Amino acid sequence: MAGTISMGARREVLSAVAERYRSAGRVEKGRILDELCRTVGWHRKHAIRALRERGAAKRCAPRKRKYGATVTDAVVVLWEASDRFCGKRLVVMIPKLLPALERHGRLKLGATDRAHVLAISAATIDRQLIDIKIAAAGGRRRRVGFYSAIRREVPIRTFSDWKEPMPGFCEVDMVAHGGTSVAGSFIQTLTMVDVATGWTECLPLVTRDGSLVVEAIKRAQSLFPWLLRGVDFDNDSAFMNEVVVPWCRKQNLEVTRSRAYKKNDQAFVEQKNGAVVRRLTGYGRFDGVETARVMARLYAAARLYVNFFQPSFKLKEKRREGAKVIKRYHSPSTPYERALEHPKVAKAVKKRLRDQYRTLDPVALLTEIRAAQQDLGNRVDRRAGKTAVSFALSASDATVFVKVLGKAVEVGEPRGTHQRRKGATRSGFACLPSLILT
């Protein structure tokens, strides 16, 4: 029979049984559905949806407004008087706030409107305040950030989740060189630390941008002795965006992130931020392409000096005994030594590292580091008025550096990025500005 009935006839049958279906009980609804399906040839689920839509369309008459303009105005007054609480907090506050406003003549309501205000729900309050909140925010509607959606898709990895990873899994962080102000654009350092060996690569970025982060990771892939297998970011929007995360996944890199406001989740890279980046560059403000080139020259020498010659501690175990935390560390060793000892580093990689190690002169590297630091020191914000002097490594510079090495220790900071500005100061408190008005 279903094949001979027309669409118009199906609609007529549906209209005839819709009202009876809506008012029927559970058993009777089942019988109506069986009859309808046999008559028109529909699937049972389709018949249920059709009956619901027909009933909803019939009941779709405009509902009479319960709350008038007076109640809406009163809700706005109460919202402002509560210091702009949300609806769920304001609805609890109204029974106490409304009598207080009435006592002091701030609000006058009739008996009906007053009852409506006291009976209003939190959802109705938020609905009535939508336009008011947009106007209060300067005409801008607050929307959920796009980056938060990407961030939710990236799994979390804590410090204790690392266990014993193989080389290639890195923690990644950004160090800002903005000095005492974050206004404007300034250089950022992208720090990548291999968790297994402590191998550290630092790359300067002219500004915070997802495309520059991708280019820096590409550059880091060529600097690391082994292939990158995973990257662990923090929740910075420079990482959690539609450029960096999809690109990393396309490169078959495992992408994870730390918990918000839990810096210990990235303990490896946070330690290098201070022990390597800040020790090399200080806390001044750096900006501009030329300064970024000088910083790149500094990092090019420092990566060899740090990874091949500077030993560091690595945590072996940590346990708690009552209120005391006991930590045990491995013997200090360089990332180069850890790479040679690691069983999962290929023999070809180990041979290449040994050959490179034999060609390195730590004094020449340190000379280049000092020259680049001096150049950066002339470019830092607190001494921007001075003329920048360009330093380059030469045989004579290294020779002079070697001659004085260990024989004469000059008073003062040898790193140009950490030197304080020299100026005429008076002794005592006379150099401080007067805080007393006479």
C-alpha positions as CSV (number, residue, x, y, z in Angstrom):
1,M,0.0,0.0,0.0
2,A,2.9,2.3,0.7
3,G,3.8,2.3,-3.0
4,T,0.4,3.5,-4.2
5,I,-0.1,6.4,-1.7
6,S,0.9,9.9,-2.8
7,M,3.0,12.5,-0.9
8,G,-0.1,14.6,-0.4
9,A,-2.0,11.7,1.1
10,R,0.9,10.9,3.4
11,R,0.8,14.5,4.7
12,E,-3.0,14.2,5.3
13,V,-2.6,11.0,7.2
14,L,0.2,12.6,9.3
15,S,-2.0,15.6,10.1
16,A,-4.9,13.3,11.1
17,V,-2.9,11.3,13.6
18,A,-0.5,14.0,14.9
19,E,-2.9,15.4,17.5
20,R,-4.0,11.9,18.7
21,Y,-0.3,10.9,18.9
22,R,0.6,14.0,21.0
23,S,-2.1,13.4,23.6
24,A,-1.7,9.5,23.8
25,G,0.1,7.5,26.3
26,R,3.2,5.4,25.8
27,V,1.4,2.2,24.7
28,E,-1.1,4.1,22.5
29,K,1.8,6.0,20.8
30,G,3.3,2.6,19.9
31,R,0.1,1.5,18.2
32,I,-0.2,4.8,16.3
33,L,3.3,4.5,15.0
34,D,2.8,0.9,13.9
35,E,-0.4,1.9,12.0
36,L,1.3,4.9,10.4
37,C,4.3,2.9,9.3
38,R,2.1,0.2,7.7
39,T,0.0,2.9,6.0
40,V,2.7,5.2,4.5
41,G,5.7,2.8,4.4
42,W,7.9,4.9,6.6
43,H,10.7,3.8,8.9
44,R,9.7,4.0,12.5
45,K,12.3,6.6,13.4
46,H,11.3,8.8,10.5
47,A,7.7,8.6,11.5
48,I,8.6,9.7,15.1
49,R,10.5,12.7,13.7
50,A,7.7,13.6,11.4
51,L,5.1,13.5,14.2
52,R,7.3,15.6,16.4
53,E,7.9,18.2,13.7
54,R,4.2,18.3,12.9
55,G,3.3,18.9,16.6
56,A,6.0,21.5,17.0
57,A,4.8,23.4,14.0
58,K,1.3,23.4,15.3
59,R,2.4,24.7,18.7
60,C,4.7,27.3,17.2
61,A,2.5,30.3,18.2
62,P,4.3,33.3,19.6
63,R,4.4,33.2,23.4
64,K,3.2,36.1,25.3
65,R,6.0,38.1,27.0
66,K,6.0,37.6,30.7
67,Y,8.5,40.3,31.6
68,G,7.9,43.8,30.4
69,A,10.3,46.7,29.8
70,T,10.0,47.7,33.5
71,V,11.4,44.3,34.6
72,T,14.2,44.5,32.1
73,D,15.2,48.0,33.3
74,A,15.1,46.8,36.9
75,V,17.4,43.8,36.0
76,V,19.8,46.2,34.3
77,V,19.9,48.4,37.5
78,L,20.4,45.3,39.7
79,W,23.2,44.1,37.4
80,E,25.0,47.4,37.6
81,A,24.5,47.6,41.4
82,S,26.0,44.1,41.8
83,D,29.1,45.2,39.9
84,R,28.0,43.3,36.9
85,F,27.7,39.8,38.2
86,C,26.8,36.9,36.0
87,G,23.1,35.7,36.0
88,K,23.8,32.7,38.3
89,R,25.3,34.9,41.0
90,L,22.9,37.8,40.5
91,V,19.8,35.7,40.9
92,V,21.0,34.7,44.4
93,M,21.8,38.3,45.2
94,I,18.5,39.9,44.1
95,P,16.4,39.0,47.3
96,K,19.0,41.0,49.3
97,L,19.9,43.7,46.8
98,L,16.4,44.7,45.7
99,P,15.1,45.6,49.3
100,A,18.3,47.6,49.9
101,L,17.8,49.6,46.7
102,E,14.2,50.2,47.5
103,R,15.0,51.5,51.0
104,H,17.4,54.1,49.7
105,G,15.0,55.2,46.8
106,R,17.2,53.7,44.1
107,L,14.5,51.6,42.6
108,K,10.7,51.7,42.7
109,L,8.6,48.8,41.4
110,G,4.9,47.9,41.5
111,A,3.8,44.7,43.3
112,T,3.5,42.7,40.0
113,D,6.9,43.8,38.6
114,R,8.5,43.3,42.0
115,A,7.2,39.7,42.1
116,H,8.5,39.1,38.6
117,V,12.0,40.4,39.5
118,L,12.1,38.1,42.5
119,A,11.0,35.1,40.5
120,I,13.2,35.7,37.4
121,S,15.7,32.9,36.5
122,A,19.4,33.1,35.9
123,A,18.9,32.1,32.2
124,T,16.3,34.9,31.7
125,I,18.7,37.4,33.3
126,D,21.5,36.5,30.9
127,R,19.1,36.6,28.0
128,Q,17.8,40.1,28.9
129,L,21.3,41.4,29.4
130,I,22.8,40.2,26.1
131,D,22.5,43.6,24.3
132,I,23.4,45.5,27.4
133,K,26.7,43.5,27.9
134,I,27.6,44.0,24.2
135,A,27.1,47.8,24.5
136,A,29.1,47.9,27.8
137,A,32.0,46.1,26.1
138,G,32.2,48.8,23.4
139,G,30.0,47.0,20.8
140,R,32.2,43.9,20.7
141,R,30.8,40.5,21.5
142,R,33.1,38.3,23.4
143,R,33.7,35.0,21.5
144,V,35.5,31.9,22.3
145,G,39.1,32.0,21.1
146,F,40.0,30.1,18.0
147,Y,43.3,29.0,19.6
148,S,41.5,27.4,22.5
149,A,39.8,24.9,20.2
150,I,43.2,23.9,18.8
151,R,44.7,23.8,22.3
152,R,42.0,21.3,23.4
153,E,42.9,19.0,20.6
154,V,46.5,18.7,21.7
155,P,47.1,16.1,24.5
156,I,48.8,17.2,27.8
157,R,52.2,15.8,28.9
158,T,53.5,16.4,32.4
159,F,57.1,16.2,33.7
160,S,56.4,12.7,35.1
161,D,55.1,11.4,31.7
162,W,58.4,11.6,30.0
163,K,59.9,8.4,31.6
164,E,62.9,7.5,29.4
165,P,62.3,8.9,25.9
166,M,64.6,8.3,23.0
167,P,66.5,11.3,21.5
168,G,64.4,13.4,19.3
169,F,61.6,14.4,21.7
170,C,62.0,18.1,22.6
171,E,60.5,20.6,24.9
172,V,60.0,24.0,23.1
173,D,59.6,27.4,24.7
174,M,59.9,31.1,23.9
175,V,62.0,33.6,25.7
176,A,61.0,37.3,25.3
177,H,63.7,39.9,24.9
178,G,61.4,42.8,25.7
179,G,63.3,44.3,28.7
180,T,61.1,45.9,31.2
181,S,58.2,46.4,28.7
182,V,56.2,44.1,26.5
183,A,55.0,46.9,24.3
184,G,55.8,46.8,20.6
185,S,57.7,44.2,18.7
186,F,61.0,42.7,19.9
187,I,63.1,39.6,19.4
188,Q,62.1,36.2,20.8
189,T,64.3,33.2,21.3
190,L,62.9,29.8,20.4
191,T,64.6,27.3,22.8
192,M,64.4,23.6,22.0
193,V,65.8,21.0,24.5
194,D,66.2,17.3,23.8
195,V,64.8,15.6,26.9
196,A,67.0,12.4,26.6
197,T,70.4,14.1,26.2
198,G,69.8,17.8,27.1
199,W,71.0,18.9,23.7
200,T,70.0,22.6,23.3
201,E,69.3,24.7,20.2
202,C,68.4,28.4,20.4
203,L,67.1,30.4,17.4
204,P,66.2,34.1,17.4
205,L,62.8,35.2,15.9
206,V,62.3,38.8,14.9
207,T,58.8,38.7,16.3
208,R,56.2,36.2,17.6
209,D,54.6,34.6,14.6
210,G,53.5,31.1,13.8
211,S,55.1,31.0,10.4
212,L,58.5,32.1,11.9
213,V,58.1,29.3,14.5
214,V,57.7,26.8,11.7
215,E,60.8,28.1,10.0
216,A,62.8,28.0,13.2
217,I,61.8,24.3,13.8
218,K,62.8,23.5,10.2
219,R,66.2,25.1,10.9
220,A,66.5,23.2,14.2
221,Q,65.8,19.9,12.4
222,S,69.0,20.5,10.5
223,L,71.0,21.4,13.6
224,F,70.0,18.4,15.8
225,P,72.3,15.4,15.3
226,W,69.2,13.2,15.1
227,L,65.7,13.4,13.7
228,L,63.0,15.1,15.6
229,R,60.3,12.8,16.8
230,G,58.1,15.0,19.0
231,V,57.7,18.6,20.3
232,D,56.2,19.6,23.6
233,F,54.9,23.2,23.7
234,D,53.4,25.4,26.3
235,N,49.9,27.0,25.8
236,D,51.3,30.1,24.0
237,S,49.2,31.2,21.0
238,A,52.5,31.4,19.0
239,F,52.4,27.5,19.2
240,M,48.8,26.6,19.6
241,N,47.5,27.9,16.2
242,E,46.4,26.8,12.8
243,V,49.9,27.1,11.4
244,V,52.3,25.3,13.8
245,V,50.2,22.4,15.1
246,P,49.0,21.1,11.6
247,W,52.6,21.6,10.2
248,C,54.1,19.5,13.0
249,R,51.6,16.7,12.5
250,K,52.2,16.8,8.8
251,Q,55.9,16.2,9.6
252,N,54.9,13.2,11.7
253,L,56.0,15.0,14.9
254,E,54.2,14.0,18.1
255,V,52.6,17.2,19.4
256,T,51.9,17.6,23.1
257,R,51.5,20.6,25.5
258,S,52.0,21.4,29.2
259,R,49.3,22.3,31.6
260,A,48.5,26.0,32.0
261,Y,50.4,27.7,34.8
262,K,52.4,24.6,35.5
263,K,56.0,25.5,34.4
264,N,57.4,22.3,36.0
265,D,55.8,20.4,33.2
266,Q,58.5,21.9,31.0
267,A,61.3,21.7,33.5
268,F,64.0,20.8,31.0
269,V,63.5,23.8,28.7
270,E,62.7,26.2,31.6
271,Q,66.1,25.3,33.1
272,K,67.9,26.1,29.8
273,N,66.0,29.3,29.5
274,G,67.9,30.6,32.5
275,A,71.1,28.7,32.3
276,V,71.7,29.2,28.6
277,V,69.5,32.0,27.0
278,R,69.5,34.5,29.9
279,R,73.1,33.8,30.8
280,L,74.1,34.6,27.2
281,T,71.7,37.5,26.4
282,G,70.7,39.0,29.7
283,Y,67.4,40.7,30.3
284,G,67.7,43.8,28.0
285,R,65.4,44.7,25.1
286,F,66.5,43.7,21.6
287,D,64.7,44.4,18.4
288,G,65.4,44.7,14.7
289,V,66.7,42.4,12.0
290,E,70.4,43.3,12.4
291,T,70.3,42.6,16.1
292,A,68.7,39.2,15.4
293,R,71.6,38.4,13.1
294,V,74.1,39.2,15.8
295,M,72.1,37.0,18.2
296,A,72.1,34.2,15.7
297,R,75.9,34.5,15.5
298,L,76.0,34.3,19.3
299,Y,73.8,31.2,19.4
300,A,75.8,29.5,16.5
301,A,78.9,29.6,18.7
302,A,77.1,28.9,22.0
303,R,75.4,25.8,20.7
304,L,78.8,24.1,20.1
305,Y,80.3,25.4,23.4
306,V,77.2,24.3,25.5
307,N,76.5,21.0,23.9
308,F,80.1,19.7,23.6
309,F,81.9,21.3,26.5
310,Q,79.5,22.3,29.3
311,P,78.4,19.5,31.6
312,S,75.0,19.7,33.4
313,F,73.1,17.7,36.0
314,K,70.2,15.5,35.1
315,L,67.7,14.2,37.6
316,K,67.9,10.5,38.3
317,E,65.1,10.0,40.9
318,K,63.0,12.0,43.3
319,R,61.2,10.7,46.3
320,R,59.4,12.2,49.3
321,E,60.0,11.3,52.9
322,G,57.5,13.1,55.0
323,A,57.9,16.8,54.3
324,K,61.4,16.3,52.8
325,V,62.0,15.8,49.1
326,I,65.1,13.8,48.3
327,K,66.6,14.2,44.8
328,R,69.4,12.0,43.2
329,Y,71.2,13.2,40.1
330,H,73.4,11.5,37.5
331,S,77.0,12.5,37.3
332,P,77.4,15.8,35.4
333,S,78.0,15.2,31.7
334,T,77.6,17.1,28.5
335,P,74.8,16.5,25.9
336,Y,77.6,15.2,23.6
337,E,78.6,12.6,26.2
338,R,75.0,11.6,26.9
339,A,74.5,11.1,23.1
340,L,77.5,8.8,22.8
341,E,76.3,6.7,25.8
342,H,72.7,6.5,24.6
343,P,71.9,3.0,23.1
344,K,69.3,4.3,20.6
345,V,71.6,6.8,18.9
346,A,72.9,5.4,15.6
347,K,76.6,4.6,15.3
348,A,76.9,6.9,12.3
349,V,75.6,9.8,14.3
350,K,78.0,9.0,17.1
351,K,80.9,8.9,14.6
352,R,79.9,12.2,13.2
353,L,79.8,13.8,16.6
354,R,83.2,12.5,17.5
355,D,84.7,13.9,14.3
356,Q,83.1,17.3,15.0
357,Y,84.3,17.3,18.6
358,R,87.9,16.9,17.5
359,T,87.7,20.0,15.4
360,L,86.3,22.3,18.1
361,D,88.4,24.8,20.0
362,P,86.6,25.9,23.2
363,V,88.7,29.0,23.6
364,A,87.9,30.1,20.0
365,L,84.2,29.5,20.6
366,L,84.3,31.5,23.9
367,T,86.1,34.3,22.1
368,E,83.3,34.4,19.5
369,I,80.7,34.3,22.3
370,R,82.2,37.3,24.1
371,A,82.5,39.3,20.8
372,A,78.9,38.7,20.0
373,Q,77.8,39.5,23.6
374,Q,79.8,42.8,23.4
375,D,78.0,43.6,20.1
376,L,74.6,42.8,21.6
377,G,75.5,44.9,24.7
378,N,76.0,47.9,22.5
379,R,72.5,47.3,21.0
380,V,70.6,46.7,24.2
381,D,67.9,49.3,25.0
382,R,69.6,50.8,28.1
383,R,72.6,51.7,25.9
384,A,70.8,52.4,22.6
385,G,72.3,55.9,22.5
386,K,75.8,54.6,22.0
387,T,77.2,53.6,18.6
388,A,77.1,49.9,17.9
389,V,80.5,48.4,17.4
390,S,80.7,45.2,15.3
391,F,83.0,42.5,16.5
392,A,84.2,39.5,14.5
393,L,86.3,36.6,15.4
394,S,89.9,36.7,14.2
395,A,93.1,34.9,14.9
396,S,94.5,37.9,16.8
397,D,91.4,38.2,19.0
398,A,91.8,34.5,20.0
399,T,95.5,34.9,20.6
400,V,95.0,37.9,22.9
401,F,92.2,36.1,24.7
402,V,94.5,33.0,25.3
403,K,97.4,35.2,26.6
404,V,95.3,36.7,29.4
405,L,93.4,33.6,30.1
406,G,94.0,32.6,33.7
407,K,96.7,35.2,34.3
408,A,94.7,38.4,34.9
409,V,91.2,38.6,36.2
410,E,89.7,42.0,35.4
411,V,87.2,43.5,37.8
412,G,83.7,43.8,36.2
413,E,81.3,41.8,34.1
414,P,83.0,40.2,31.1
415,R,79.8,39.7,29.2
416,G,78.7,42.7,27.3
417,T,75.0,41.8,27.6
418,H,75.2,42.0,31.4
419,Q,77.3,45.1,31.9
420,R,75.6,47.9,33.8
421,R,75.4,51.4,32.4
422,K,78.0,53.6,33.9
423,G,76.9,57.0,35.0
424,A,77.7,59.7,37.5
425,T,76.1,58.9,40.8
426,R,76.4,60.5,44.2
427,S,77.1,58.6,47.3
428,G,74.4,57.9,49.9
429,F,70.8,58.6,49.2
430,A,71.4,61.8,47.3
431,C,71.1,60.0,44.0
432,L,67.5,59.1,44.8
433,P,64.8,61.5,43.7
434,S,63.3,63.6,46.6
435,L,60.0,62.2,47.9
436,I,59.4,65.1,50.3
437,L,57.8,68.3,49.0
438,T,59.0,71.4,50.8
